[in-house]
């Protein structure tokens, strides 16, 4: 009864934003009524640096559908992955967080700790901490949103955890990882790293399911399902400090 009451309270208080709902992977955009009904469903986040977009998806009939595309106010350090504490870069890669990574009382309004460093970052000797998606529209290594956008994102993530989702996958890309965009960045010093990320982007575009990623010999590897049954989450993540 408590969980139902909490769900109804969140549903009634949730604002409706005029964010973009269409995406290449969505034939039919989620409308406002369905969007509210999906509060409490499992969710997934994709971030695209170059486009300055955070996309929030929710599970519907076995597929993840786009429910909101939100402009990122700010991130730090340009394209490329974070490697050391103090380089002021925002992370790229595959992250997997749980309810303990939520910070409803952050000094930057509300925040979700990305979980940097993850298993891949640790294997490379990368360092850093307190890398967040947060409000307040200001960033030094984090992904900063408006408070209004952060309120909506946080509400859906929190509701998903409260209704049984154990881990939230967050995929952070430098740009939409199409073959054309990869070709345009073929001379980048980050190209080899980005080549490890592209299969995760392609997996979601094809299956409408978050990619299941492991770290194998210091590289990201996207696991392919043996059937239509989604794989369990297998990407190790570091506990929030």
N, C-alpha and C positions, 0 to 999 in steps of 0.2 A: 504493500500500500504506500509506503514511503517513497519508493522508487517511482511509482505511477504518479504520485502527487508532484514529485520533483520534475518529472517529464512534462506534465501539464503546465507547471509554472514556467519552465523554460520555453515551451511552445508558445504560450501566450505572450511572453515578453520578448520573443525573438523579433528583431527588426527585419524588414524586407529591404534589401539593397538592390539597386539597379545595376548590378555587376553583369559582366558578359557571361552568358551561360552556354553559348555555342562553342564547340571545339571540333577539330577534325575527326576525333574518334567518336563523337556523339551525332548520330543521324537526327535525333529528335531532342531538342533542349529540354531540360527539366523545367517545368513551369513552377510558379510560386507556390501553388497549393501542394504539389508533390514534394517540393523542396521542404516544406514544413513537416510533411508526413515522414520524411527520411531522417528527422532528428532522432538520434538513438541508434541508427543503423551503423555498421562498420564503415570507417572512412579511410581515405588515402590522400596524401598530399604530393603534388609535383611542384617544383619551383624551377623557373627558367630565368636565369640572370639577364641575358641580353634583352629579352622581351620585358623584363621587370614584372613578371607575373607569378603569382601563387595560385595554383588550381586545387580546389577541394572537391573530392569525389566521395560519393556514398554508394553503398551496395544496394542494388535493386534487382531482384530476380536473378541472382547469381552473377551479375555484371556490375562494375563500378561506373556510375554515371556522374557527369560533371554537374555540380550544384552551385559552384561559384568560381569566378575568375577575378582575382583581386590585384590591383596594382600595388607593387612594392614601392614604398616611399624611398628606401635607401638600402644599399648594401655596400660593402667595402672591398677595395683592392682589385676591382675589375674581374675579368674572366680568369679561370684557373683555380685549382684546389688550394685549400689552406694547408700549410706545412709546418709552421712553427708559431708558438705564442709570440704575439707582438708584431706579426707581419700585417695585421689589420685586414686580412683577407677573409671573406665569407666562404664557408665550406662548400664543396661539391662532392657528390657521391651518394651512396645508399645508406640511409640511417633508419633505425628501428628503435622506437621509444615506448615506454609504458606510462602508466598513470602518474608515477612518481616524477616524471619529467615535466609535469604541469606546474606552473607557478601563477596561481590566481592573484597573488599579492605582490607581483613584481613591481619594482620601482619604475619600470617601463610599461605600466598599466597591467597587462596580462602577458604571459610568456609561455612558450613551449621550448624546453631545452632540446636541441637537435640530437644530442648524444655524441658530439665530437669529443674525443676521438673514438671511432668505432674500430672493429677488428682490422680493417684495411689500414686505417691511419696509424694504428699502433704497430702494425707490421712494417710500416715505412719509417717509423721513428718520429712521426709528426707529433706536435704538442700543441696544447691549447685547452681552454675550458670556458664554460659559461657561454657557449655559442647558442643563440636563441632565435626563434621567431617571436617578435614582441611588438607591442604598440609604441606610441610616443613618436613615431616617424623619425627617429634618429638612430644611426648605426655606427658602431665601431667593430666590424667583424660579424655583425648579426644581420638578420633580415627584418627590417623595420616596416611596420604597417601603420596605417591610421588606427586610432583607437576603435573606431566603428567597425572596420574590417576585422581587427583582431578580436573584437567581442564576438562576432559571428563565427569566426574560425574556431576560437576557443570553445564556444558553446557546443558546436557540433562534435569536436574532439572529446570534450569532457563527457557529453551524453553517450558517445560511443563506448567509452571506457565503463561508464556506469551501467550500461546495458550489456556488458559481457565481452567487448573487444579487449584482448590482452595486450596486443602490440600494435602500434601505429607505424606504418612504413612511410618514410619521407624520402623521395627521390629528388635530388638536386642536380640540375643540369646547367651547363653554361649557356645553352640555347636549345631550341627544338632540334633534336638530333637526326634530322633528315640526311639522306645521302648528299643532297645539294649543300647543306650547311657544313657537313663534315668536309666536303671537297673545298669549300671556301676557306676553311681553317687548316688545310693540310700542312701548312708551313709553320704552324704554331708549335712551340716547345711543349705544349700540353697535349698534343695530338695523340700520343701513345696512351695517355691516361684517359682521354675522352673516348678512345676506341673501346675501352673497357666499359664505359657507361652506355654507349649506343645500343647494345643488345637489350638493356633494361627498358629503354625508351621504346624500342621496336616491339618488345614483348607486350607491353601494355597496349600499344596501338593495335596489335593483332588480337589479343585475348581479352582485353578490357578487365584484366586482373593485375594487381601489383606484382612486379617481378619478385621471384624468390632468389635471393643472392647469397652466395657464400664467398669466402675469401680463400683462394687456393694458391699456394706458393706465392703469396704476396700480390695477387691480382684478383679483381672482382670476376666472378663467374656466375652467369645467370642459369639457373637450373630449368630444364624443360620438363613439363609434365609427361608422364607415361600414358595418361588418359586425360579426360576433361576435368578430372577432380583436381582442384587447386592443391599445390604443395603446401605443407606447413611452413611457417616462418622459420628460416634457418640462419639468418644473418645475425651473428653475435653482436651485441652492443655493450658499450661500457656503461655502468651505472652512473647516474647523475651525481656529481660531487656537491 
